[in-house]
């Protein structure tokens, strides 16, 4: 995400060689296409297919909307930086749009990351406390309001800091809070590092770690056959693999971006000595998270993968008219709430978290 690496009061020249400019343009173009396509498809699936309208599905929509805004507004603006630099409109209108655009940039990033955190919390509660409903937490509209309200509040400093300077550049004034420029820069980028990377990564890692540990130690009640045990083991491995992939992709995509933020604040000389292409590549990798998110969840989640397979094999206009799958889910149930799920008779299934469906078909709690 564009965290003003080209929009600080001490920003260097944004010039790149022709070949590097072409590389950045191509990479951002492919990322934009993947992000727009994936997030629109994810939203479409949740709207059209009833079995995906769980609490996790609503969190998917929040994440997809945020990532879609990033793809439509942030990526083109960042992609144009090698060509235009930080030049902006002047006057009152320019100042308002400068503050507003970068405020929206950061709010959508925060909303996307908060959605990932709430999904981790939801799965943690579903697996660790399968018999409890957590009705207050399971209100999709309330969670949506909390996600966007918190995102707006934590990003208020961005709206205060950004302005158009005398040269007509949209820049961050780090002295606005009464500190000198270097102290303000260090505080700002440390704030982003803690808010957008260290805190969410720690929360997601701890919660998913507890989920994996719980699933691995859980024993199926009663007598089980070797085939049932084999299926159960395969389901566990699939869940653990999925959670590890989700956490690893978040960590890998954001690490270079956040590391470069800290370089800005604590070793600006290293930034000045580094090739410009290094900076652009670090921030491009952070942007790719908006493209990876929807495809990861559609391909790694059984319900979404089945619907995606239907989408690929059917005409777009007739997708919503196809018969629903035999297992139907109510509109606003969480992954932990199986009281409204219709299942045919079965002799064995895991309790609470739906790891094995009634027909002994493996299903991840995601």
LOTIDREN-142065 format. One record per residue (C-alpha): x, y, z; residue in one letter. Coordinates in steps of 0.1 Angstrom, whole numbers, padded with zeros to 4 digits, always signed. Layout:
N
XYZA
...
This chain:
366
+0000+0000+0000X
+0012+0035-0007X
+0025+0047+0026X
+0040+0079+0012X
+0074+0066+0003X
+0073+0092-0024X
+0053+0118-0004X
+0074+0128+0026X
+0089+0162+0032X
+0123+0148+0026X
+0115+0126-0004X
+0142+0120-0030X
+0139+0120-0067X
+0115+0093-0080X
+0133+0089-0112X
+0138+0053-0125X
+0155+0040-0156X
+0133+0032-0185X
+0136-0006-0181X
+0128-0003-0143X
+0098+0019-0151X
+0085-0007-0175X
+0090-0035-0149X
+0071-0016-0122X
+0043-0007-0147X
+0039-0043-0158X
+0040-0057-0122X
+0014-0031-0110X
-0008-0037-0140X
-0009-0075-0134X
-0015-0069-0097X
-0043-0045-0104X
-0060-0070-0128X
-0057-0099-0102X
-0070-0077-0074X
-0100-0063-0092X
-0109-0097-0107X
-0104-0117-0075X
-0122-0093-0051X
-0152-0087-0075X
-0155-0125-0079X
-0154-0131-0042X
-0181-0105-0036X
-0202-0119-0064X
-0200-0154-0050X
-0211-0143-0015X
-0240-0124-0029X
-0251-0152-0052X
-0246-0183-0032X
-0264-0186+0001X
-0241-0212+0017X
-0213-0187+0017X
-0232-0161+0037X
-0217-0169+0071X
-0200-0145+0095X
-0168-0153+0078X
-0184-0145+0045X
-0193-0110+0057X
-0157-0105+0068X
-0147-0116+0034X
-0169-0089+0019X
-0153-0063+0042X
-0118-0074+0032X
-0128-0076-0005X
-0143-0041-0005X
-0112-0026+0012X
-0089-0044-0012X
-0110-0034-0042X
-0107+0003-0032X
-0069-0002-0029X
-0068-0018-0063X
-0089+0009-0080X
-0074+0040-0063X
-0041+0031-0047X
-0025+0010-0073X
-0030+0034-0103X
-0017+0063-0082X
+0014+0044-0071X
+0019+0031-0107X
+0019+0067-0119X
+0045+0079-0095X
+0075+0071-0117X
+0060+0093-0144X
+0045+0122-0123X
+0064+0122-0090X
+0045+0138-0061X
+0029+0167-0081X
-0006+0176-0070X
-0033+0202-0075X
-0028+0235-0058X
-0051+0257-0037X
-0078+0247-0013X
-0092+0220-0036X
-0057+0205-0039X
-0052+0205-0001X
-0085+0188+0005X
-0080+0161-0021X
-0044+0155-0010X
-0055+0149+0026X
-0086+0129+0015X
-0070+0106-0010X
-0042+0095+0014X
-0066+0092+0042X
-0088+0069+0022X
-0057+0049+0011X
-0047+0042+0047X
-0083+0036+0060X
-0089+0008+0034X
-0055-0008+0043X
-0065-0008+0080X
-0099-0022+0072X
-0085-0051+0051X
-0060-0060+0079X
-0087-0057+0106X
-0109-0081+0086X
-0080-0106+0086X
-0077-0103+0123X
-0114-0107+0130X
-0114-0138+0108X
-0087-0152+0129X
-0106-0144+0161X
-0138-0160+0147X
-0120-0193+0138X
-0103-0193+0172X
-0136-0190+0190X
-0152-0216+0167X
-0126-0243+0174X
-0117-0235+0210X
-0153-0229+0222X
-0175-0250+0198X
-0205-0251+0220X
-0207-0213+0227X
-0225-0190+0202X
-0209-0156+0211X
-0240-0138+0199X
-0225-0103+0205X
-0195-0111+0183X
-0215-0128+0156X
-0234-0097+0145X
-0221-0090+0109X
-0234-0055+0107X
-0219-0046+0141X
-0185-0061+0131X
-0186-0042+0099X
-0193-0009+0117X
-0165-0017+0142X
-0139-0025+0115X
-0145+0007+0095X
-0149+0030+0125X
-0117+0018+0141X
-0099+0021+0107X
-0111+0057+0104X
-0101+0066+0140X
-0066+0051+0138X
-0059+0069+0105X
-0069+0104+0117X
-0032+0114+0119X
-0029+0109+0081X
-0056+0135+0074X
-0039+0159+0097X
-0003+0154+0084X
-0009+0155+0046X
-0008+0188+0027X
+0003+0204-0005X
+0036+0223-0001X
+0048+0254-0019X
+0063+0233-0048X
+0029+0217-0054X
+0038+0183-0040X
+0014+0163-0018X
+0036+0156+0013X
+0035+0146+0049X
+0044+0174+0073X
+0060+0155+0102X
+0063+0186+0123X
+0026+0191+0126X
+0025+0174+0160X
+0051+0197+0175X
+0081+0175+0170X
+0111+0180+0148X
+0110+0163+0114X
+0131+0133+0121X
+0113+0125+0154X
+0080+0129+0137X
+0091+0106+0109X
+0103+0079+0132X
+0071+0081+0153X
+0049+0079+0122X
+0066+0049+0106X
+0069+0031+0139X
+0032+0037+0144X
+0025+0021+0110X
+0048-0008+0117X
+0031-0016+0150X
-0004-0010+0137X
-0002-0026+0103X
+0023-0054+0108X
+0036-0064+0142X
+0003-0063+0161X
-0019-0080+0135X
+0008-0106+0127X
+0012-0114+0164X
-0025-0118+0170X
-0031-0139+0138X
-0001-0161+0145X
-0010-0168+0182X
-0047-0175+0174X
-0040-0197+0144X
-0013-0215+0164X
-0038-0223+0192X
-0063-0235+0166X
-0038-0258+0149X
-0027-0272+0183X
-0063-0278+0194X
-0072-0295+0161X
-0042-0317+0162X
-0049-0329+0197X
-0086-0334+0193X
-0098-0370+0195X
-0130-0383+0178X
-0154-0397+0204X
-0166-0433+0202X
-0153-0461+0180X
-0138-0450+0147X
-0127-0470+0117X
-0093-0467+0102X
-0108-0450+0071X
-0126-0424+0093X
-0093-0418+0112X
-0075-0414+0079X
-0101-0389+0067X
-0098-0371+0100X
-0060-0369+0097X
-0063-0355+0062X
-0087-0329+0073X
-0065-0318+0101X
-0035-0315+0078X
-0056-0295+0053X
-0067-0270+0080X
-0032-0266+0094X
-0017-0261+0060X
-0044-0235+0051X
-0038-0215+0083X
+0000-0216+0078X
-0003-0204+0042X
-0027-0175+0051X
-0003-0163+0079X
+0028-0168+0058X
+0014-0148+0028X
+0005-0119+0051X
+0039-0119+0067X
+0059-0122+0035X
+0039-0096+0015X
+0041-0069+0043X
+0076-0075+0056X
+0095-0056+0029X
+0071-0027+0030X
+0073-0023+0068X
+0111-0028+0068X
+0114+0001+0043X
+0092+0022+0066X
+0116+0017+0094X
+0145+0025+0071X
+0128+0058+0064X
+0125+0066+0100X
+0157+0052+0115X
+0183+0050+0087X
+0173+0074+0059X
+0209+0074+0046X
+0205+0037+0036X
+0174+0047+0016X
+0194+0074-0002X
+0221+0049-0011X
+0198+0022-0023X
+0186+0019-0059X
+0151+0034-0065X
+0139+0000-0079X
+0144-0016-0045X
+0120+0008-0028X
+0094+0003-0055X
+0097-0035-0054X
+0093-0035-0016X
+0061-0015-0018X
+0048-0035-0048X
+0051-0067-0028X
+0029-0051-0001X
+0003-0041-0027X
+0001-0077-0039X
-0016-0088-0007X
-0048-0072-0020X
-0046-0095-0050X
-0036-0126-0030X
-0063-0123-0004X
-0094-0132-0024X
-0078-0159-0045X
-0063-0176-0013X
-0097-0178+0004X
-0115-0190-0027X
-0090-0217-0035X
-0082-0228+0001X
-0118-0229+0014X
-0139-0259+0004X
-0172-0240+0001X
-0158-0212-0020X
-0138-0236-0041X
-0169-0256-0050X
-0188-0224-0060X
-0158-0212-0080X
-0157-0245-0098X
-0194-0241-0106X
-0187-0206-0118X
-0160-0218-0142X
-0182-0245-0156X
-0214-0226-0160X
-0224-0195-0178X
-0222-0163-0158X
-0258-0154-0162X
-0271-0189-0150X
-0248-0193-0120X
-0274-0181-0095X
-0301-0204-0111X
-0282-0236-0105X
-0295-0259-0078X
-0279-0254-0045X
-0256-0280-0030X
-0272-0306-0007X
-0258-0289+0024X
-0274-0255+0030X
-0264-0228+0054X
-0285-0201+0068X
-0278-0166+0058X
-0260-0152+0089X
-0246-0182+0107X
-0210-0183+0119X
-0186-0211+0112X
-0191-0222+0148X
-0229-0223+0146X
-0241-0256+0132X
-0276-0257+0148X
-0293-0245+0116X
-0274-0268+0092X
-0295-0295+0075X
-0276-0328+0073X
-0286-0363+0062X
-0283-0390+0088X
-0248-0400+0096X
-0229-0422+0121X
-0198-0401+0127X
-0189-0364+0125X
-0168-0341+0146X
-0187-0319+0170X
-0190-0282+0169X
-0166-0270+0143X
-0179-0289+0113X
-0145-0305+0103X
-0163-0335+0089X
-0196-0331+0072X
-0224-0356+0077X
-0214-0375+0046X
-0179-0379+0060X
-0167-0353+0034X
-0137-0333+0047X
-0145-0296+0053X
-0122-0270+0067X
-0135-0246+0094X
-0126-0217+0072X
